[in-house]
Amino acid sequence: MDGRMKNRKADKLEEMPFLYYRTKGEIEDYRKKPIKLKLQWLEAQMEFFHKAMPPKSKKIREKLRRGEI
């Protein structure tokens, strides 16, 4: 033990899965949006995730994309 107090609340948060909920109305509203808008949103999300991704994960992702692993 390093003398620091263990933060049990933080440990519990790390164990909990990330859950994402939408109402049926929100899903219907999304379905009505134009395909081009949905694809633009998806592209923006992918760019964000790529920028936030650690370098090691980027290397693994590229190898998967090229079929090397």
PEJOTA-V862483 format. One line per field, one symbol per residue. ss: DSSP state (@ for helix, = for strand, . for the rest). phi: phi as a letter, one per 30 degrees, with the letter a starting at -180 (. if undefined). burial: 1 if it has 9 or more other C-alpha atoms within 8 Angstrom, else 0. A space follows every 10 residues. Layout:
# PEJOTA-V862483
ss: ???
phi: ???
burial: ???
This chain:
# PEJOTA-V862483
ss: .......@@@ @@@@@..... ...@@@@@@@ @@..@@@@@@ @@@@@@@@@@ @@..@@@@@@ @@@@@@...
phi: .cjdddcddd ddddddddcb cbdddddddd ddddeedddd dddddddddd ddddeddddd ddddddidb
burial: 0000000000 0000000000 0000001000 0000000100 0000000000 0000000100 001100000
